[in-house]
């Protein structure tokens, strides 16, 4: 007779809540039970052996071996596939199995696991087709990511950014607290987004925030403490190598040495520690010698950026309620320290959300949401694009302080510390109210009103900054672009009010339990009022009180603007499916915009999509292996109502007050410019797109695969105005005269399974998009402008033969090819270019498609094949996540001193350790001095201050491989046993450590970060560095 052993325990969710009703079965038998209201269970197991299977709707099943244990506690993980069964779409929800458009969704679990500043950073690489890219200021604290769906949609005057709706109202994706988000849904094709008409020509991002749940009040608290360190900073040459490098560049250009032997000797004495001061007085004896006369050894990147900075984040939320009324309240605080040592940059965000949902009667529900967000950002006024430009150009021979201990004049530290502050503040207030009526089964009437107000203020003051002479007397130094001693104040204020309302009704019914219909129709309107005012004044009486009223300059500059716009649209949707096997959807929207003249204000935008759930067919013989196989396709048309002007059909005339360059009776008179002309033809940009794809789920939904191929065409983009004689006297209005095409694909694959108590998941994403100009008014075929047939991102350049190792090799090359049209004094260490057109001369021709000389397309800067890999797992309270993200193909042609080092004259040049790999033969001053060896197989050409530009044309030799893979996040956590935490009233307690941007794999030269290059018009590298972040945190649920 077998002896039965009692096994008892408790089942909880991954957020620590007890799960009632969980099925517990002894595998291979009919012996089983279910958990009680507190998640507990008890089951007799023969001989104390066997495997218990725990299963619950919406959660992944888990198997646990008994192995004689009398107590077993289990944590079930939410099944992402089950959660995705219902997907938020435009003005409603749909079962994922019945979707016919291209839609992707991520849950809060993905967003909450990343300790990042904003939602954009958490979404990077997660959703196929959602492209996020850093702005030109790189990792600066208040910078958010730019994003688009499926690549650039327009080259006109409008943006390719998608419409972002937060709980149905337009909002800023990067301003919302990531901890408040329940899910993010991305509508990518026209069939999915056409319900929003002209507001969503390039897709929609739907953000659903968390809401209260019926039951006892639950309290959650989370914190995160972060240590950030700058990554990818260039390493400067030591000062002696730098000085010899500059002298080499001067010698190659036939010029006298930049650094004398006396200075070179002092540099070496300083490096040996024989002298402690970094500069000596100049010939006058009044001020110190800098640059060519100083002898310190400073790495200015290490001086201007800290080795680490500290940040912290705290979030708390409460939710609960009865079956009729639920509430959710949350608050968040983020305090982020900057990486600059002397600029004092800092960012803070405060957020508050309140939500209530109540059932007034069986026929009526009411929802109300209020959300407030404040962002504070401050930095030094001097911390601008000019500062990022200058850091690399500060010579390592410059000292940080002068011999008297004051900040040196040229180090820009005094300018950062004393030269004024930028103080930005933004406030958002969102309010939403919605009533839902259900007059009959399946019939809903929804009406909501939404209001958002944004206030933004900016204060910027420029204050005098000082350096000191040999006697310790102060003198002013320039701050930013301003002259020495200049002081000013600028005040700016913006207020934006946004109103929207929606009223729509949907009805869902079935015929014969086979024909399933859902119809929806409604009306939407939006109205935005925008106002700003700015004023500046200079000549502050007291720099410690930088206000407009304490400035002495009578020419105070004021400006302001008051504008508004509105849209209205009627929309509808019809869904039909036959036994969830054959799927059909029609969408339509009739939209109007105040941006166009009355005759062209309204337009209709339709879409249609269809799907076939093949796995639902009676003939399907693979149901044991493949549970879902759905093919789908869609086509739709949308409009884009954004233009470069809020009122392009209004005649406007610029006015200026007291700003004339002429004096009349000692006064500057008011001015009026010629009015701009009105475009009578300007109208909507039109976007049409089609999409084909399939969804596959197999092996009991453990493996899933989604594929989409798309093509999008944008017609009538707002392009350049036709050329008219200058005698016209004013600007010619732009017209709709440009077309482009986008195409690409997306693949998403995931695997979820468990091995005993170890649950794991693998998710991979790959997406690609390309854009091509199909129409553009470029009559001459200028290759420096857009032209029909151009692939966006093309890089033109020369083809490199190599670097001439000897004068004889260069002479032999020049006998066949004349390079004097692009330079002179060719010799050993210079570039040899290929004669592609065979005319015996290297040149650019007329830079036209029909006359491009020896130029050709050598690469493309568009990021291609964006991918990510997400690995997750948990075991007995431990959990981990490893997330990698990257770009599979991208070309990049660098420019400027960050890449070339010697870049024209000495004042626009830099010296990093990579630049030491330059051409040197036996005649090199460094070789002759015994400081370096011969380097005929160098990477860089010979440095040359006078003629070096001839080697720095865009060319194949220096085209960089911009592909990369970055270990974006690694996180390890541990959830304390519920039996232990419950004794102190805690249902769940998790601690974790996390790392962001830990490793980067790239073939690009180490000077640059492959994720940020190509974004700044100041040439690359001149930007705020990204941060590598190490953090730890705590999650508590009560």
Secondary structure, DSSP 8 states (H G I E B T S, - for coil): ---EEEEEEEEEETTS-B-TT-EEEETTSS-EEE--TTSEEEEEEETT-SEEEEE-TTB--EEEE-TT-SEEEEEE-B-HHHHTTEEEETTEEEEGGG--S-EEEEEHHHHHTS--SSHHHHHTTTSTTEEEE--TTBT-TT---EEEESS----SSS----EEEETTEE--TTTS-GGGEEEEEEE-SHHHHGGGGGG-TT-EEEEEE----SEEEEEEEEEEEEEEEE-S---B--HHHHHHHHHHHHHHTT---SS-HHHHHHHHHHHTTS---S--B-TTSSSB--GGG------HHHHHB-S-EEEEEEEEEEEEE-SSEEEEEEEEEEEEE-SBSSS--EEEEEEEEEEEEEEEETTEEEEEEEEEEEEEEEEETT-SHHHHHHHTTS-TTS-SB-TTSSB-GGGSHHHHHHS-EEEEEEEEEEEEEEEEEEEETTEEEEEEEEEEEEEEEEEEEE--EEEE-TTS-EEEE--TTS-TT--EEEEEEEEEEEEEEEEEEEEEEEETTTEEEEEEEEEEEEEEEEEEEEEEEE-BS-TTS--GGGB--S--EEEEEEEEEEEEEEEEEEEEEETTTEEEEEEEEEEEETTS-GGGSEEEEEEEEEEEEGGGSTT---TTTEEEEEEEEEEEEEEE---SSTTTTS----EESS--SSEETTEE--EE-------SS---EEEEEEEEEEEEEETTTTEEEEEEEEEEEEEEEEE------GGG-S----EEEEEEEEEEEEEEEEEEEEETTEEEEEEEEEEEEEEEEEE---TT-BTTS--TT-BTTEEEEB-EEEE-SSHHHHHHHHHH-B-TTS-SS--TTSEEE--SS-SSB---TTSBTTB-TT-EEEEE-S-EEEEEEEEEEEETTEEEEEEEEEEEE-EEE--SHHHHSS-SSGGG---BGGGG-B-B-TT-HHHHTTSS--BTT-SB----TTTGGGG-SSBGGGEEE--EEEEEEEEEEEE--HHHHGGGT-SEEEEEEEEEEEEEEE-S-TTS-TTTTT--TT-TT-SB--EEEEEEEEEEE-
